[in-house]
Each structure stands twice: as C-alpha cells, then as structure tokens.
Amino acid sequence: MHPVLHVIIPGITACLAYRKIWLKAWLIMVLTMVIDFDHILASPVYDPDRCSINFHPLHSYPAIGAYSLLLFIPKLRIIGAGLLIHVGLDFLDCVV
C-alpha cells in the first residue's frame, strides 16, 4: 500500500494545487521518489521494521528542513512539495 500512496497522494495534491499543470506537477512529485536511492547505503537495503526518517541521509531532519525551504522558491515549490509528501508518507510508516 505504501508505494501506491507515493503515487496517489502527489496526484491528488497536483490536481488540487496545480490544476492547470496537474500532469507536469504530478510527474515531478512522483520523480522525487529518487531520494529513496539513499536506502542502498543501508544494510540491509530494506528492513520493514526500520524507520526511514533520520536514518537515511536524504530522509534526515536537516534534509527535511531543506525540502521545506524549497516551498519558498516558486520554481522549486513543486519539488519541495513532492519531497515533503514523500517523507511525510515515510513518517506515517514509522508511527503505524
């Protein structure tokens, strides 16, 4: 279910916030999933019981802060939104 949410939630966000360019916005937000490449630095690469937040470098609190700053730069706002949606969904995995 988790990977599906990484596609559906950006789609809903794109439709609501970027109605005129929703497809472009959705594609950009889905492409922000590349931050999961930092999982290859971990051993094991996948651990269903591990919380990604503040474990992987691109899921760290400083990185999340940087993603938040992207919201204030109009040309990077969609990327920032996609990254924050991504880590937000990962955070939900940690608490559920």
Summary of the structure (lengths in Angstrom):
residues: 96
radius of gyration: 13.4
end to end distance: 12.6
largest distance: 42.5
contacts: 251
relative contact order: 0.17
helix: 77%
strand: 0%
